[in-house]
Amino acid sequence: MCGINGILNLNHQKVDENQLVKMRDILEHRGPDDKGLYLQNNIGLGHRRLSIIDTSAAGHQPFISENGRYVIVFNGEIYNYQSFYPELKTKGITLKSGSDTEVLLCLFELYGMAMLHRLNGMFAFAIWDTLEKKLFLCRDRMGVKPLYYSFQQHTLYFASEQKALFAAGVTLGISENGMEEYIYNRFVAGENTLFQNVKKLLPGHYMVVDQNGQRHTERWWNLKHEIQNHSTIANPKKWFEETFFDSVKLRMVSDVPVGVLLSGGLDSCSILSALYHQHFKNIETFNISFSEQEHNEYHLAKKITDEYHYILNHTRLENDNLYENLIESSYYQDEPIMHLNEPHLLAIAKLAKPKVKVLLSGEGADELMGGYVRYKALKNPSLLKVIAQISKFETFTRRPRFDKLLRYSKISSNADLVIFNGSNVYPEDINLFYGNRKKPVNEYRYFILKEAQELYPYDLQRQALYFDQHTYLCSLLDRNDRCTMGTSIECREPFLDQRLVAGLGTLDNKWMFTGKKGKFILKTTMEDKLPKEIIDFRKIGLSAPWGSYLLRFPRFNEELENFAVSDIFQMPFFENLDGKKLVAEIRKENTKILPYVMPLFMLHKWQKHYYKKFV
């Protein structure tokens, strides 16, 4: 696990070494164990190393092939790298390290990008071909590891985080479409970002750029095709248990200690149970609790760790510590935080840092197996039209969840029901709150929706799952990567093994949506392995009571006064808003205003502590 960066000058001018070093070293948090540079005329590659597999100097990067033709910088892990040893040996290749980086580069030498389908892992890498003068940039199937790039002044810049691009001099300008998508959809999906000059390489894609700037992008992994061409799963429960347990076991491949992010919910407890039933010993687990009982799952985390004789490490985040973690997580995230639990995840990673270098996370289970309540609204869209007529019943709208359902029910088209299913506020709400605004372009979202419609015609629930796997899940993975790598810890997600992702996409709806909480296949697989309290406990997730934080914690209460007169209210999208009136509503404990205020408050903190560093 590492931070990678590079510069390719398309005018064939020599790369500025100082510029390359700035990019590399601003990513020190991603790799404090080692650093390296490759500089040759108009190409430069930088690397910061977090040593996980082969912690010796033999794993130093940039890594150069035996014949000197290829140079690689690699971020991630290839979990099945040892399975290639016999094959490489028969090809006459003698490995000089025990690193997965060397295996990856040898496979590329032998097979080119055709080798990607054989990898089980999470990765973002760059390979420079010194003979053909071509740069290969690649990203893993689900986008677990990030890779950003920018073309500016006849130069290609790329890096694991946007801040490295800005450190190199790439202009930081906010995209109008990006800001609209942030407000409407909570995050910018697809290859675009919040910034005008910065793109993401899409998950499951690679890009080839030659020294003259000619480029070609290829989608090397297509989930729709994988699902369509998947063989029938005769015994789903047996298949799921075997594949899930094997995925967890694979992600324990490490030369350093591995722990578990343990919320106490079904997903993370299932990972812990898979470890226990495969006889892994002395596992360290890490949990954060809340003083508000409705947000707390600590008692479940304690119950299962006690039962398995594992070690539970626990923290709580309040007032000054929460405030400082918010500022830190905003910096690591590069864009305004939107899940609102980034400070808490950063706090767990800080708790884990003295004990482990790798954490397993339950991320992806909800998007693969229908774990969100919001999917239930799509089961029978005609009922939403009935709900839309009952706004006169005040008792229905008093509870935040029912109020949200009522607002959601006013969306008229099936396409928009899927597009905005993961949003907290909806187009009509935004029109009323901000004034009449046009919806964001959302080209990528509609492209993915079209694939989902072709794969699951007339089934809005399954369309929403497929849609979220390419959009909302990517934002969660970005959050996990930034918050854990901010403390130099690697995060691995067993539910995102490609065998599970594709196989689950072929199963009948009953394996997803049966029962109150969804994830029926996971629940039925684990019901004889987990305590009943965990199987039956209501879903909480890592949710945080921000309405309480803003009023109860002095540091946040003070910051509300700065927010009331924030510079953000001079930006084009927000010029009609009155910050003082918004703060007055918060002080009245108007909970209905929170879905609108929190993105603005987080944008305010981001502009103050991140944006002004780089403009």
C-alpha positions in Angstrom: 0.0 0.0 0.0 1.5 3.3 -1.0 1.1 6.7 -2.6 2.1 7.0 -6.3 2.6 10.0 -8.5 4.2 10.9 -11.8 4.8 13.5 -14.5 5.0 12.9 -18.3 6.0 16.0 -20.2 4.4 15.8 -23.7 6.8 18.5 -25.1 9.7 16.1 -24.4 11.2 18.6 -21.9 13.0 17.3 -18.8 10.8 16.8 -15.8 11.5 19.1 -12.9 12.8 16.9 -10.0 11.7 19.4 -7.3 8.1 19.4 -8.7 8.1 15.5 -8.7 9.5 15.4 -5.1 6.8 17.9 -3.9 4.1 15.6 -5.3 5.6 12.5 -3.8 6.2 13.9 -0.3 2.8 15.6 0.2 1.7 11.9 0.2 4.0 10.9 3.0 1.0 9.8 5.1 0.3 7.1 2.5 3.8 5.7 2.8 6.1 6.7 5.6 8.3 3.6 5.4 10.3 4.4 2.3 10.4 6.7 -0.7 11.8 6.6 -4.2 12.1 8.4 -7.6 12.6 7.5 -11.2 13.6 10.4 -13.4 14.5 10.0 -17.1 14.2 13.0 -19.4 10.5 13.8 -19.8 9.1 11.1 -17.5 9.2 11.0 -13.7 7.7 8.5 -11.2 7.4 9.0 -7.5 6.6 6.5 -4.7 5.9 6.6 -1.0 5.9 3.1 0.6 3.8 1.6 3.4 5.5 -1.8 3.7 2.9 -4.6 4.0 4.2 -7.5 1.9 8.0 -8.1 1.9 8.9 -5.3 4.2 12.6 -5.5 3.2 14.5 -3.2 0.9 13.9 -5.6 -2.0 10.4 -4.2 -2.3 11.6 -0.6 -2.9 9.8 1.3 -5.6 9.9 2.5 -8.3 10.6 -1.1 -9.3 12.5 -1.8 -12.5 12.2 -5.0 -14.5 15.1 -7.4 -14.8 15.8 -6.3 -18.4 15.4 -2.6 -17.6 12.6 -2.0 -20.0 9.7 -1.4 -17.6 9.4 0.8 -14.5 6.4 0.4 -12.1 4.9 2.4 -9.2 2.2 0.4 -7.5 -0.4 1.1 -4.8 -2.4 -1.8 -3.4 -2.2 -5.5 -2.9 -2.4 -8.6 -5.2 -3.8 -11.1 -2.7 -3.2 -14.1 -5.0 0.3 -13.2 -6.0 1.9 -16.3 -4.6 -0.3 -18.5 -6.9 1.7 -17.2 -9.9 5.0 -18.5 -8.5 5.0 -21.9 -10.3 4.0 -20.3 -13.6 6.7 -17.7 -13.4 9.2 -20.4 -12.5 8.3 -22.5 -15.6 8.8 -19.3 -17.7 12.4 -19.2 -16.4 11.8 -16.2 -14.2 13.7 -16.0 -10.9 12.1 -13.5 -8.5 14.5 -11.3 -6.5 12.0 -10.2 -3.9 8.9 -11.5 -2.1 6.8 -8.6 -3.2 3.6 -8.7 -5.1 4.9 -5.7 -7.1 7.5 -7.8 -8.8 5.0 -10.5 -9.6 2.6 -7.9 -11.1 5.4 -6.5 -13.3 6.5 -9.9 -14.5 2.9 -10.8 -15.5 2.7 -7.5 -17.4 6.0 -8.4 -19.2 4.6 -11.8 -20.2 1.0 -11.0 -21.0 0.5 -7.2 -21.1 -2.9 -5.9 -19.8 -4.5 -9.3 -20.5 -3.1 -10.4 -17.1 -5.5 -8.1 -15.3 -8.4 -10.6 -15.3 -6.3 -13.1 -13.3 -5.6 -10.7 -10.4 -7.5 -10.8 -7.2 -6.7 -7.6 -5.4 -7.0 -3.8 -5.1 -4.7 -1.7 -7.1 -3.7 1.4 -8.9 -0.5 1.4 -10.8 1.6 3.1 -13.4 4.1 1.3 -15.8 6.5 3.2 -18.0 7.7 1.3 -21.1 11.2 2.8 -21.8 11.3 1.2 -25.3 7.9 2.2 -26.7 7.8 5.4 -24.6 4.3 4.6 -23.3 2.7 5.1 -19.9 0.1 2.6 -18.6 -2.2 3.8 -15.9 -4.6 1.2 -14.4 -7.2 0.9 -11.6 -8.8 -2.1 -9.9 -12.3 -3.5 -10.7 -14.3 -1.7 -8.0 -12.1 1.4 -7.5 -10.8 0.5 -4.0 -7.6 2.3 -4.8 -7.7 5.9 -6.1 -5.9 7.4 -9.2 -6.3 11.0 -10.3 -4.8 12.8 -13.3 -4.7 16.1 -15.0 -3.5 17.4 -18.4 -2.1 20.9 -18.1 0.4 22.9 -20.1 1.3 19.9 -22.3 2.0 17.8 -19.3 0.3 14.8 -17.7 0.2 14.7 -13.9 -1.1 11.7 -12.0 -1.3 10.8 -8.3 -3.1 8.8 -5.6 -4.7 12.0 -4.2 -5.6 15.4 -5.8 -3.5 17.4 -3.3 -0.4 16.0 -5.0 -1.6 17.5 -8.3 -2.1 20.9 -6.7 1.3 20.7 -5.1 2.8 20.3 -8.6 1.1 23.4 -9.7 -2.2 22.1 -11.3 -4.7 24.9 -11.0 -7.4 24.4 -8.3 -10.6 25.5 -9.8 -14.1 24.4 -8.7 -16.3 23.0 -11.5 -19.8 24.4 -11.6 -21.2 21.0 -12.7 -19.2 19.4 -9.9 -20.7 21.7 -7.3 -24.2 21.1 -8.6 -23.7 17.3 -8.4 -22.3 17.7 -4.9 -25.5 19.5 -3.8 -27.9 17.2 -5.6 -26.2 13.8 -5.3 -23.8 14.3 -2.3 -20.6 13.5 -4.4 -19.4 13.7 -8.0 -19.6 10.3 -9.8 -17.6 8.9 -12.7 -14.4 10.4 -14.1 -15.2 13.9 -13.1 -14.4 15.5 -9.7 -15.3 18.7 -7.9 -12.4 20.3 -9.7 -12.2 21.7 -13.3 -8.9 20.3 -14.2 -8.8 16.9 -12.4 -10.2 13.6 -13.5 -10.4 10.1 -12.0 -9.4 7.0 -13.9 -12.6 5.0 -13.7 -12.7 1.7 -11.8 -12.0 -1.3 -14.0 -10.3 0.9 -16.6 -6.8 1.5 -17.9 -5.3 4.3 -19.9 -2.3 4.3 -22.2 -0.6 7.6 -23.0 2.4 7.9 -25.4 5.1 10.5 -25.2 3.2 12.7 -27.7 0.0 12.8 -25.7 -2.0 10.3 -27.8 -4.1 8.3 -25.3 -6.5 5.4 -25.3 -8.8 4.3 -22.4 -10.0 0.7 -22.1 -12.7 -0.7 -19.8 -11.0 -4.0 -18.9 -13.7 -5.2 -16.4 -17.4 -4.8 -17.1 -19.7 -5.9 -14.3 -22.7 -6.1 -16.6 -20.9 -8.5 -18.9 -19.6 -10.5 -15.9 -23.1 -11.0 -14.6 -24.5 -11.9 -18.0 -21.8 -14.5 -18.6 -21.7 -16.0 -15.1 -22.6 -19.6 -14.7 -25.7 -20.5 -12.7 -25.1 -20.8 -9.0 -26.9 -24.0 -8.0 -26.6 -23.6 -4.2 -26.4 -19.9 -3.4 -26.0 -20.2 0.3 -23.2 -22.8 0.0 -21.5 -20.8 -2.7 -21.7 -17.6 -0.7 -20.2 -19.1 2.4 -17.3 -20.8 0.7 -16.5 -17.7 -1.4 -16.9 -15.2 1.4 -14.7 -17.2 3.8 -12.1 -17.6 1.1 -12.2 -13.9 0.4 -11.6 -13.1 4.1 -8.7 -15.6 4.2 -7.1 -14.1 1.1 -7.2 -10.7 2.7 -5.2 -11.9 5.6 -2.1 -12.2 3.4 0.3 -9.9 5.0 3.8 -9.6 6.6 2.4 -7.2 9.2 -0.5 -7.4 11.7 -4.1 -7.3 10.4 -7.1 -6.0 12.5 -10.8 -5.5 11.9 -12.9 -2.3 11.9 -15.7 -3.6 14.1 -18.9 -1.6 14.3 -20.9 -4.3 15.9 -23.2 -4.6 12.9 -23.8 -7.7 10.8 -21.2 -6.9 8.1 -18.1 -6.4 10.2 -19.2 -9.1 12.7 -19.5 -11.6 9.8 -15.9 -10.8 8.8 -14.8 -11.4 12.4 -16.8 -14.7 12.5 -15.2 -15.9 9.2 -11.8 -15.3 10.8 -12.8 -17.1 14.0 -14.2 -20.1 12.1 -11.0 -20.3 10.1 -8.9 -20.4 13.3 -7.2 -17.0 13.1 -6.0 -16.1 16.6 -5.4 -12.9 18.6 -7.2 -10.6 16.3 -7.3 -6.9 17.3 -10.6 -5.2 16.7 -11.3 -1.4 16.7 -14.7 0.2 17.6 -16.1 3.7 18.2 -19.1 4.3 20.4 -21.6 7.2 20.8 -23.2 8.5 24.0 -26.5 8.6 22.1 -27.9 5.1 22.5 -29.7 5.1 19.1 -26.3 5.4 17.4 -24.4 2.9 19.6 -23.4 -0.7 18.7 -20.5 -1.0 21.2 -22.3 -3.6 23.3 -22.5 -6.0 20.3 -18.8 -5.5 19.4 -17.9 -6.3 23.0 -20.2 -9.4 23.1 -18.7 -11.0 19.9 -15.0 -10.2 20.8 -15.5 -11.7 24.3 -17.1 -14.8 22.8 -14.3 -15.2 20.2 -11.5 -14.3 22.7 -10.4 -11.5 20.5 -9.1 -8.0 21.6 -11.5 -5.0 21.5 -10.0 -1.6 21.3 -12.5 1.3 21.8 -12.7 5.0 21.5 -15.2 7.8 21.6 -15.0 11.1 19.7 -16.4 14.3 21.2 -16.0 18.1 21.2 -12.4 19.3 20.6 -11.2 15.9 19.3 -14.2 15.6 17.0 -13.5 19.1 15.7 -9.8 18.5 15.0 -10.6 15.1 13.3 -13.1 17.0 11.1 -10.4 19.4 9.9 -7.9 16.6 9.4 -10.4 14.3 7.5 -11.3 17.3 5.3 -7.7 17.6 4.3 -7.2 13.9 3.6 -10.4 13.7 1.7 -9.5 16.5 -0.8 -13.2 17.2 -1.4 -15.8 18.3 1.2 -16.8 15.4 3.4 -20.3 14.1 2.7 -20.8 10.8 4.6 -20.4 12.8 7.9 -18.7 10.0 9.7 -15.2 10.6 8.2 -13.9 12.1 11.5 -15.0 9.0 13.3 -13.4 6.6 10.8 -10.2 8.7 11.1 -10.4 8.4 14.9 -10.7 4.5 14.6 -7.7 4.4 12.3 -5.7 6.5 14.8 -6.7 4.1 17.5 -5.5 1.1 15.4 -2.2 2.6 14.2 0.0 1.6 17.2 -1.2 -2.1 16.8 -1.8 -2.9 13.1 -0.9 -1.8 9.6 -3.9 -3.4 7.9 -7.7 -3.2 8.7 -10.5 -5.3 7.3 -13.8 -3.4 6.6 -17.3 -4.5 5.9 -17.8 -1.9 3.1 -19.7 -3.0 0.1 -22.1 -5.5 1.8 -25.1 -3.1 1.7 -24.6 -2.2 -2.0 -24.2 -5.8 -3.1 -27.0 -7.3 -1.1 -29.6 -4.6 -0.6 -28.9 -3.5 2.9 -30.3 0.0 2.8 -33.9 0.8 3.8 -34.0 3.2 0.9 -34.1 0.3 -1.5 -37.5 -0.8 -0.1 -39.2 2.3 -1.5 -38.4 1.0 -5.0 -40.2 -2.3 -4.6 -43.5 -0.9 -5.6 -43.2 2.6 -7.2 -46.9 3.0 -7.5 -47.2 3.1 -3.7 -44.9 6.2 -3.7 -47.6 8.0 -5.7 -50.0 7.3 -2.9 -47.6 8.5 -0.3 -47.0 11.7 -2.2 -50.7 12.7 -1.6 -50.6 12.5 2.2 -48.5 15.6 3.0 -51.5 17.0 4.9 -51.0 14.5 7.7 -48.5 16.3 9.9 -47.9 13.2 12.1 -46.4 11.4 9.1 -43.8 14.1 8.5 -42.8 14.6 12.1 -40.3 11.7 12.0 -37.2 12.4 9.8 -37.3 9.1 8.0 -41.0 9.5 7.1 -40.4 13.1 6.0 -37.6 11.9 3.8 -39.8 9.2 2.2 -42.6 11.8 1.6 -40.1 14.1 -0.2 -38.7 11.2 -2.2 -42.2 10.2 -3.2 -42.6 13.4 -5.2 -40.1 12.3 -7.8 -42.1 11.4 -10.9 -39.8 9.4 -13.1 -38.5 5.9 -12.5 -35.0 7.0 -13.7 -34.8 9.7 -11.2 -36.1 7.4 -8.4 -32.9 5.4 -9.0 -30.6 8.4 -9.7 -31.6 10.2 -6.4 -32.2 7.1 -4.3 -28.9 7.7 -2.4 -29.5 11.5 -1.9 -30.6 13.2 1.2 -32.5 16.0 -0.5 -34.3 15.8 -3.9 -34.7 18.0 -6.9 -38.0 19.6 -5.7 -36.4 20.3 -2.3 -33.4 21.9 -3.9 -35.6 24.1 -6.1 -37.4 25.4 -3.0 -34.2 25.8 -0.9 -31.8 27.3 -3.4 -34.2 28.9 -5.9 -35.0 27.3 -9.3 -31.9 25.3 -10.2 -31.3 23.0 -13.1 -30.3 19.4 -12.4 -26.7 18.5 -12.9 -25.7 16.9 -16.2 -24.9 13.6 -14.6 -23.8 11.9 -17.9 -22.0 9.1 -16.1 -24.9 8.4 -13.7 -27.3 8.0 -16.7 -24.8 5.8 -18.5 -24.6 3.5 -15.6 -28.4 3.6 -15.2 -28.8 2.5 -18.8 -26.6 -0.5 -18.1 -28.7 -1.3 -15.0 -31.9 -1.0 -17.0 -30.6 -3.4 -19.7 -29.4 -5.9 -17.0 -32.5 -5.7 -14.8 -35.4 -4.3 -16.9 -38.5 -3.2 -14.8 -36.7 -4.1 -11.5 -35.9 -0.7 -9.8 -34.4 -2.4 -6.7 -31.8 -4.3 -8.7 -31.2 -1.3 -10.9 -30.4 0.7 -7.7 -28.0 -1.9 -6.5 -26.0 -1.9 -9.8 -26.2 1.9 -9.9 -24.8 2.2 -6.3 -22.0 -0.3 -7.0 -20.7 2.2 -9.6 -21.4 5.5 -7.8 -22.3 5.6 -4.1 -20.0 2.7 -3.2 -17.1 4.5 -4.9 -17.6 7.5 -2.6 -17.5 5.1 0.4 -14.3 3.5 -0.8 -12.7 6.9 -1.3 -13.7 7.8 2.3 -12.2 4.5 3.6 -9.0 5.0 1.7 -8.4 8.6 2.8 -9.3 8.1 6.4 -7.2 5.0 6.9 -4.3 6.0 4.7 -4.3 9.4 6.5 -2.9 7.4 9.5 -0.7 5.1 7.3 -3.1 2.1 7.5 -4.3 0.0 4.6 -8.0 -0.9 4.4 -9.2 -4.1 2.7 -12.8 -5.0 1.9 -13.6 -8.8 1.7 -17.1 -8.3 0.4 -15.7 -6.7 -2.8 -13.9 -9.9 -4.0 -14.8 -10.0 -7.7 -16.3 -13.5 -7.3 -18.8 -12.2 -4.8 -19.6 -9.0 -6.8 -20.4 -10.8 -10.0 -22.0 -13.9 -8.5 -24.4 -11.9 -6.3 -25.5 -10.0 -9.3 -27.0 -13.2 -10.8 -29.0 -14.3 -7.8 -32.8 -14.0 -7.3 -34.2 -11.0 -5.4 -35.2 -13.2 -2.5 -31.5 -13.5 -1.5 -31.2 -9.7 -1.2 -34.5 -8.2 -0.1 -36.2 -10.8 2.1 -36.8 -9.6 5.6 -36.7 -6.1 7.2 -33.0 -5.4 6.8 -32.1 -7.0 3.4 -28.9 -8.9 2.9 -30.8 -12.1 3.3 -28.1 -14.3 2.0 -25.6 -13.0 4.4 -28.0 -13.2 7.3 -29.0 -16.8 6.6 -25.3 -17.8 6.0 -24.2 -16.4 9.4 -27.3 -17.1 11.5 -25.8 -20.2 13.0 -22.3 -18.6 13.5 -23.2 -15.2 15.1 -25.0 -14.4 18.3 -28.8 -13.9 17.8 -28.6 -10.3 19.0 -26.3 -9.3 16.1 -28.4 -11.1 13.5 -31.6 -9.4 14.8 -30.2 -5.9 15.8 -31.6 -3.0 13.8 -29.2 -1.5 11.3 -27.3 1.6 12.5 -24.1 1.8 10.5 -21.5 4.4 11.4 -24.1 7.2 11.8 -23.3 10.3 13.8 -25.8 12.7 15.5 -24.6 16.0 13.9 -27.6 18.0 15.0 -26.6 17.3 18.6 -22.9 18.0 17.9 -23.5 21.5 16.5 -25.4 22.6 19.5 -23.9 20.6 22.4 -20.2 20.8 21.7 -18.7 24.3 22.3 -16.2 24.2 19.4 -19.0 23.5 16.9 -21.4 26.0 18.6 -18.7 28.7 18.2 -18.1 27.6 14.6 -21.8 28.2 13.7 -21.2 31.9 14.1 -18.4 31.7 11.5 -20.6 29.6 9.3 -23.4 32.2 9.4 -21.1 34.7 7.6 -19.0 32.1 5.6 -17.4 33.0 2.2 -19.3 30.1 0.6 -22.5 32.3 0.6 -20.8 34.5 -2.0 -20.4 31.5 -4.4 -22.7 31.4 -7.4 -24.7 28.4 -6.2 -25.4 29.8 -2.8 -25.8 33.5 -3.2 -29.6 33.4 -2.4 -29.0 31.7 1.0 -28.9 33.6 4.3 -26.4 32.0 6.6 -27.7 33.8 9.6 -31.2 32.5 9.1 -29.9 28.9 8.6 -28.0 29.1 11.9 -31.1 30.5 13.6 -33.1 27.4 12.4 -30.4 25.1 13.7 -30.5 26.8 17.1 -34.3 26.2 17.1 -33.4 22.5 16.8 -35.2 22.3 13.4 -34.1 18.8 12.4 -35.6 19.2 8.9 -33.0 21.8 8.0 -30.1 19.4 8.7 -30.0 17.6 5.3 -29.6 21.0 3.7 -27.2 22.6 6.2 -24.7 19.8 6.7 -23.3 19.8 3.1 -23.0 23.6 3.4 -21.3 23.4 6.8 -18.8 20.8 5.5 -18.2 22.9 2.4 -17.5 25.9 4.7 -15.0 23.9 6.8 -13.3 22.5 3.6 -13.0 25.9 2.0 -11.5 27.3 5.2 -9.0 24.5 5.9 -8.2 22.9 2.5 -9.1 25.2 -0.4 -7.1 28.1 0.9 -4.0 26.0 1.2 -3.8 25.5 -2.6 -5.3 28.5 -4.3 
